[in-house]
Amino acid sequence: MMTIEPGILILDAVSDPGNPEKPNDDRFGHNQACAFVIDGATGLGDRQFVDVYGSDAAWIAARFADGFQRQITRDTEISSVARTVSVEARKAFLDSNPHVPRYAWPLSAFAMLHATHTGFTFFGLGDSCIFLLQEDGSASFHTAIPDAFAREQANAQSHIARTGGITRGGGALGNAETLAALRRHRESQNTVGGIWTLGLVPEAADHLVSETLPVKGKAHAIICSDGFADLVVLYAAYDAASLVRTALDKGLAPMIEELRRLERQTDPEGLRYPRFKQSDDTTAIVVELTA
């Protein structure tokens, strides 16, 4: 009797830069055993240190995307691949830039759906996430840091209250007080007591968040960066179930257009929906899961 293993079918995928004139720091990838999104964190250094992909954030996201896509199988320990890629990235970056301040080290969030021989697992670090719609209509939300969105919105609201809006005073990176706070937070990442992310610290592989996804029959999911998740967690235009259903019915492209209208027309200064950037890099993959 033939055994059919759990399967991942890619239905749609979009990656759209928040600013068409700047590099897209997001990456996505997939193979027979996984599908994932990697969100490179906006650089906070005074300059770029790696001369490929347009930004250090895009460079680190691309390294992990390439490593995941090439190395992950149904039998792979995801933490082992994350550690290997991190060790290689650390050497490549710090050998050429040994004195870069910690806040300028490139890092990224990620969310992955991994298919083993028997089922599906969510893996993640940071604020990338998965919205899962089961065959019976129930829906769930999976991310490594559930309160990350609320905390960032609160911090952005403080910045906007002080400056008057997202684009005022040179934006978040142009405001000395906000930039200093962002750098302190970035320096604490990948340290004991801080947030763990993919980057130049191999020990982050020991802190991957994982969760078994109890798929029965057929299910659908959106794997996405926080930029796309804002349609739910910031703008409340959808809940988890309607987000996935709309992507299945209409595709991702019109949903990206809707997101950009909310960002650029409805609330360009973040007075109603507080955030640090008017528009964020936005990446999403729609998948069908067969148990």
N, C-alpha and C positions, 0 to 999 in steps of 0.2 A: 504494500500500500504506500503510495507516494505521500510524503509529508510536505505540506506547503508552509513555508516559514513566513513570519510577519513581514509585510511589505510596505515600502514607502513609495508613493507615486507623486511626483512633482506636478502640480496643476498650474501654477502661476508663480512668477517671481518678479519683483521690481526693486531696484535700488536707485534712489533719487537724491542728489545732493541738496542740502538745505540752501546753499548759495551756489548757483551755476558757475560763478567765477572762481570758486575755491574747490580744492580736492574733496571728493567724497571719501570720508574716513571709514565708511562701512564696507563690509565684504560679506558674501554669502557663498555657500557651496553645498554639495550633496554627492553622495554615491549610493550604492545599494544598501548600505548599513546606516547611513546617517543623513540628516539635513540640518544646517546650522546657519546662524547669523552672527557676525562678529562686528561690534561697534567700537571703533577706535575713539578714544577719548581726546577731545580737542587739546592740542598742545598748549602748555602754559609757560614754555620757555621763551627767552628773548629772541630766539632764532630757530631755524630748522637745522637738524644735525645729520639727517640721512638724506642723500640727494637722489632718492627715487620715490615714485608714487606721489610726489607733490607735498607730502607731509609725513612727519614721524608717526602720527597716528595711523595713517593709511598703510605705512610700511609694516607696523607691528600687526595690524589686522590682516594684511596680505600674507604675512609669514605663517600665522596660525591657520588661516584659511587653507593655504597650500598644504601644510602639514596634516591637518585634519582630513582633507579630501583624499590625500595620498595614503595615509597610514591607518585610518580607522576601518576596521572590519567588524563583523558581528561578534568576534571573540576578543576584540581589543579592550584593554583597560584604558578608558578615556584619560585617566589621570597620568598614565605612563606617556601617552602621546603629548599631553599638555606640558609635562615636565621636560621631555626631550626638545620640543620646539622652543621652550623658554630658555633652556640651557644654551642652545645654538643662537638664539636672538640676543641673549645677554652678552655672549662673547663678541658677536658681530657689532653690537652697538658700543659696548664699553671699551673694547680694544681700541676703537677709533676715537672715542669720546670719553676718556677716563674721568674727567673732572666735571661732567654735567651735573647740575644740582638735581637732587632726587625728584623735585616737583616737575622736572622736564623729562623724566624717563617715560617713554611711550608705554601705554597700556590700553587695555580694551575690555569691554564686557562681552559676554556671549551667551547664547541659548542654543541648545542642541537637542534634537530628537534622535535617539539611538535605537536601532532595531537589533535585538539579539536573536538567538534561535527560538526564543520562547515568548518574547513580548517587546514592549517599548519602555524606554526610560528617558526622562528629562534630565539634562545636565546643564549647569549654568554657573556663571559668576557675574556679579554686577546686575544691571537693570534691564538687560534684554530678556525676552519672555516668550511664552507659548500660550496661545488661546486654543483650547481643545473642545470640540463639539462632538459628543457621542451620538451614536445612531438613534438612541432613544430621546434625543433633544436636550439632554443635560449638558452643561458647559462648565468648564473650569479654567482657572488662570494659574500659571506656573512661572515663578521667577525666583532667583536666588535671594533677592532682598525685597520682600513684600512692602516694606515701608519706605523704600528709596524714593518713590514718586512723591509722596506727601512731604518728605523732608526737603527734597529739591525745590518743590513749589514754595515751601515756607521760606527757604533761603532766597529764592528769586524774588519773592514778594518783598522781603526786607531791602534787597538791592533796588527794586523799582520804587519803593516808597522813598528811598533816599535820593534817587537820581531823577525820578519822574517818568521813566519809561525805558524799554529795552534798548532803544537806539540813542538815548541821551548820554552825553558826556563820554562818547567813545565806546559805549557798550560795556559789558561786564569786564572784558579784558583791558579796557581803557580806563577803568575806574580803579584807583590805587587801593582803596579799602577792600573792594570786592575781589580784586586780583590777589591780594595778600591772603584773604580768607580761602579762596579757591586753591591757592598754592599750599597752604597749611593742610587742607583736607587731602590734596593729592599726595603730599609727602607721607601722610599717615597710611595710605593704602599699601597693602601687602606687608604690613607690620602687625605684630600681635595687638589685638584690640581694634584694628582697622578693617576696612573692607578689602576683600581679596579679589583680584582681577588677573586676567591674562596679561603677561608682560615680561619683564626682565628678572622676575623673582621666581625661581623654580618651585619654591616651597608652596606657592599658591596652588599647585596641583594637589596638595594634601587637603585642600579646603573646598574642592568642587562640591557644589550642592547637587544632589541627585534625588529623583523621585520616580517611583514606578508609576506608569500610566496604565490604568486598568482598561485597556481597549478590548471590547468584545464585538465580534463581527467587523463592522466598518465604521471608521470615524474620520473626521477632518480636523485639521489644525492650521493655525497661522503661527509661524515662527518669525519673530520680528525684533527690531531694535526699539528702543524707547521712543524714538521719533514717531513710529507708526502706532505704538501702544497709546500715545497721547490721545488718539481718537476715542479711547475708552477712559483712561485714567485722568486726563486733564480736561478735555472738551465734553466728555460724557455724551458724545454723539451716538454711541453704541454701548451695549453690554457685550459680554464675551460671546454669547450665542449669536446675536444679530451681527456682530463683526464678522464672524466666520461665514454666516449665511450670505451676507452681502457680498463678500469676496467670491463666494461660489457662484452667486447669481450674476454679478456685474463685472467681476474681475478687480484686480488691485488698482489699475490705472485711474479710474474715476474716483476711487477712495483717496488716492494721493492728491488728486486735484481738489477734492473736498477739504482735505487737511490744509493744503496751501491757502485756500480761500479763508479758512478760519484763522490761520496765522497772519496772513498779509492784508486781509481786508476787514474781517470781523474784529480782530484785536491785535493790530500791528505793534502796539507798545506794551502788551502784556498786562494791561491794567485790570482786565477781567480774568484772564487766564495767565497767571504769573509763570514766567520761564526766563532763562538767561539769554536765549537766542530767539530771534523772531521765527526762524525756520531751522529745523534740525535735519541732518542727514536722516533719510528714512528708507529702511529696507524691510521687506517682508517676503516670505515664501508661503504659499498655500500648498498643503499636502493632503493626500488621501492615505489613510492607514488601514491596512487589512490584517486582522489578527490571524 
